[in-house]
Amino acid sequence: MLTVSKLSKTFSGRTLFQDASLQVNTGEKIGLVGPNGAGKSTLISLIMGETSPDEGSVNFDRRATLGFLPQETAPVGDETVLEVALSQTADPDDYQSEPKAKRILHGLAFRESDFHRPARELSGGWVMRAHLARLLVQEPDLLILDEPTNHLDLETLVWFRETLCRYPGAILVISHDRDFLDRLVGSIIEIKHSRITRWRGNYSSYVGQSIARDEQLLSAYKNQQKEIETLQRFADRFRAKASKASQAQSKLKQIDRMEKIEAPVAAGKTIGFSFPAPPKSGQRVISLTNISHAYGESVVYQSIDYQVEKGQRTVFCGPNGSGKSTLLKLLAGILEVQSGTRELGYNVKPGYYSQNRIDMLNPRQTVLQSVQDMPNPVSEEAARTVLGSFLFRGDDVFKPVAVLSGGEKSRLALVKLLLDPPNFLLMDEPTTHLDIASIDALIEALKQYEGTLIFISHDVYFIRQLATSVLHIHSGAIKAYPGDYQYFLDKTNALTERAGLTSGRPLEQLEALKAAPIVAKGLSMREVREERKRQQAERAAANAARRVAERDVAALEAEVITLEQQQTELTTRLESSEAQTDSGLAIRLNRELLGVTASLERASAKWEAAATLLGTKEEPEDAG
């Protein structure tokens, strides 16, 4: 389907590729990895024809279709979300396209009322989801995705990964999420040191093979160098002696005839750091008591209590729009408490790492000015030393913050935390825009961190490495699980991660909370407890109804997918040369196709009705 042959490309005097080749065949699912700046996006640009190679060629099967999701926001005009999703369907009048588009938009966490909303009103992350829906509706033969998980919450990511696993075409994906790659791809293409290498297996398999290969290569190189040294020493010692001159010359020829093993190239530059020991806090870090919070008419939390103890490493999990980022901001003091009390413990110093890194930075400052603009300013020498460990070297420190890449902004935001270390660290999607080596460095630093950590992440590997407890958030209700991520999945009896994440989400969603009156301060404690019990009973009943509805939607979705596959197979057989020459076969196939098409139409209508009932009350929330 796609063949790249003997490709070479130099950019700003640096060789990105040299004599590189690769091939992508029908139905393959491939991960494209390499450190930031290795040339992954440039390779995609070459495949898309947006950039020309210095040497070599890129050939694409003319009969195949190609779809591409860029890392940065794709443009939109005045079209609605649903129109974006349907914008590249082969037949706009195909009555099956719209139910399919709605099903995919629902999976990407859009609610029914958003389908007819102008896409330009959405944030960049939601626009990317709309374009992702467009590609999944289109189903091109080769789907190229550049960091598609950056703007997805954990629940949506799990749905997206499961959808891609069933995708009928080929996939080439750039991602720094190793769990995502492990579960999706069957091979890895690595870009490193101007070379493109293909490895069979998922990401974890690639890492093991790569380490083994590097060790073998280093051992072979050292052995050969020892042999060359021995031969050269003999030649140098005896070439002047007439009786040994011929032997010495023979040794030199033996060295010349050797197929030289190249010296292994040292690993590329990666960040390396550790958090300084923060000031010690008291055992109780923070208490939220009887907290209620709303955005206009939309009530997110009502009369909740939450306490954080020293040394916790807790991840917030829950469906999109459940209020994870809102709770994190309330804890950090970024959002003002509307009702209830927020009480910090003794000597607690919070530090907030925003999902939108620019919130922590001044775009008008340079990198150096940004790290010196701190409550306790450091010298230029100290600032440069820390910046250097985060790969800001030389003139990089004079770059304006506004022109930094997403990865550079993430690293700079980490530097600011290091220079003013908190003992209560709250991080919202900390791995976004970081490459895998940088994520590993962050994980190791956080494992050694002596303070208290609360975080939100869609990176399952990151969660499994760090979280020692889970707080599940759904529709204004919170529930703590005093164990790691796997403990949470086990306790929620989740057959899949998505089931665990969505468990307990009531059918009425936030509307039930909006309808319920906030407990008045004048009520007695007994009346307050009774009111809370009543609300908990209502939520429990709604939870049960929700689980039934979710099972119905999942079953109908599986039926629709099966019927779509049958329809595709029958259409392919009907268009084959065999059916063209055998009228009896063509009649039978056509009769089957009509039956499957009718069944698909009925199943799609049922799914749409069930999904609408399930999703009408769901609110997309940028902050998660």
Secondary structure by P-SEA (a helix, b strand, c coil): cbbbcbbbbbccccccccccccccccbbbbbbbbcccccaaaaaaaaacccccccccccccccbbbbbbcccbbbbccccaaaaaacccccccccaaaaaaaaaaaaacccccccccccccccaaaaaaaaaaaaaaacccbbbbccccccccaaaaaaaaaaaaaccbbbbbbcccaaaaaacccbbbbbcccbbbbbcccaaaaaaaaaaaaaaaaaaaaaaaaaaaaaaaaaaacccccccaaaaaaaaaaaaacccccccccccbbbbbbbccccccccccccccbbbbbccccccccbbbbbbccccbbbbbbcccccaaaaaaaaacccccccbbbbbccbbbbbbbcccccccccccccaaaaaacccccccaaaaaaaaaaacccccccccccccccaaaaaaaaaaaaaaccccbbbbccccccccaaaaaaaaaaaaaccbbbbbccccaaaaaacccbbbbbcccbbbbbcccaaaaaaaaccccaaaaaaccccccccccccccccccccccaaaaaaaaaaaaaaaaaaaaaaaaaaaaaaaaaaaaaaaaaaaaaaaaaaacaaaaacaaaaaaaaaaaaaaaaaaaaaaaaaaaaaaaacccbbbbccc
